[in-house]
Amino acid sequence: MYLENFVEKVLSIPDIDKKINSTFLERLTVSKKLLEGTSVEDRSSRSPFFLNDLGVRYTVSPKEFTKWSIKNLNVTLPSTSNLENDLT
């Protein structure tokens, strides 16, 4: 699964908690639990708000939020078609 591989790749980066936005890290952790079939009642992997050095930001696009969050990491965001294939 492309999404599962992406989540694992990011979470396995040494000191990842110091390299990415804490909101994005939490969303990845929630996503990992969902992919593993673990209940995360009342939680969502989607968050339109995030914190950065300029303060709280808002984005309506989870894809843009993800791109911003991983811009300094050596990882590639799975393509939309790869993700759609995972979900079918």
C-alpha positions as CSV (number, residue, x, y, z in Angstrom):
1,M,0.0,0.0,0.0
2,Y,1.4,3.4,-1.0
3,L,-0.2,5.2,1.9
4,E,1.0,2.7,4.4
5,N,4.6,2.8,3.0
6,F,4.5,6.6,3.0
7,V,3.4,6.8,6.6
8,E,6.0,4.2,7.7
9,K,8.8,5.9,5.8
10,V,8.1,9.3,7.4
11,L,7.6,7.8,10.9
12,S,10.9,5.8,10.7
13,I,13.0,8.9,10.1
14,P,15.3,9.4,13.1
15,D,14.2,12.3,15.3
16,I,11.1,12.8,13.1
17,D,9.4,14.6,16.0
18,K,12.0,17.4,15.7
19,K,11.8,17.6,11.9
20,I,8.1,18.0,11.2
21,N,5.1,19.9,12.4
22,S,3.6,18.3,15.5
23,T,0.1,18.4,14.1
24,F,1.2,16.5,11.0
25,L,3.1,14.0,13.2
26,E,-0.1,13.4,15.2
27,R,-2.1,12.9,11.9
28,L,0.4,10.4,10.7
29,T,0.2,8.5,13.9
30,V,-3.6,8.5,13.7
31,S,-3.4,7.3,10.0
32,K,-1.0,4.5,11.0
33,K,-3.4,3.3,13.7
34,L,-6.3,3.4,11.2
35,L,-4.3,1.5,8.6
36,E,-3.5,-1.1,11.3
37,G,-7.2,-1.4,12.1
38,T,-6.8,0.1,15.5
39,S,-9.8,2.1,16.8
40,V,-9.1,5.8,17.1
41,E,-12.6,6.8,18.1
42,D,-13.5,10.5,17.7
43,R,-10.2,11.1,15.8
44,S,-9.5,12.1,12.2
45,S,-6.3,12.1,10.2
46,R,-7.5,15.3,8.5
47,S,-6.5,18.7,10.0
48,P,-6.9,22.0,8.1
49,F,-5.0,23.9,10.8
50,F,-1.3,23.6,11.5
51,L,1.4,25.5,13.4
52,N,4.6,26.8,12.0
53,D,7.2,29.5,12.9
54,L,4.7,32.2,11.6
55,G,1.8,31.0,13.8
56,V,-1.4,29.1,13.1
57,R,-2.1,28.6,9.4
58,Y,-5.3,27.3,7.7
59,T,-5.5,25.3,4.5
60,V,-8.5,23.7,2.9
61,S,-6.3,21.1,1.2
62,P,-4.9,18.2,3.1
63,K,-2.6,17.6,0.1
64,E,-1.1,21.1,0.5
65,F,-0.7,20.6,4.2
66,T,1.1,17.3,3.6
67,K,3.4,18.9,0.9
68,W,4.2,21.8,3.3
69,S,4.9,19.3,6.2
70,I,7.3,17.1,4.2
71,K,9.1,19.7,2.1
72,N,12.3,19.3,4.1
73,L,12.3,15.5,4.2
74,N,13.6,13.1,1.6
75,V,10.3,11.5,0.9
76,T,7.9,11.6,-2.0
77,L,4.2,12.0,-1.6
78,P,2.3,9.1,-3.3
79,S,0.4,10.2,-6.4
80,T,-3.3,10.6,-6.3
81,S,-3.8,7.6,-8.5
82,N,-1.7,5.4,-6.3
83,L,-3.7,6.5,-3.3
84,E,-7.0,5.9,-5.1
85,N,-5.8,2.4,-6.0
86,D,-5.1,1.7,-2.3
87,L,-8.7,2.6,-1.4
88,T,-10.4,0.4,-4.0
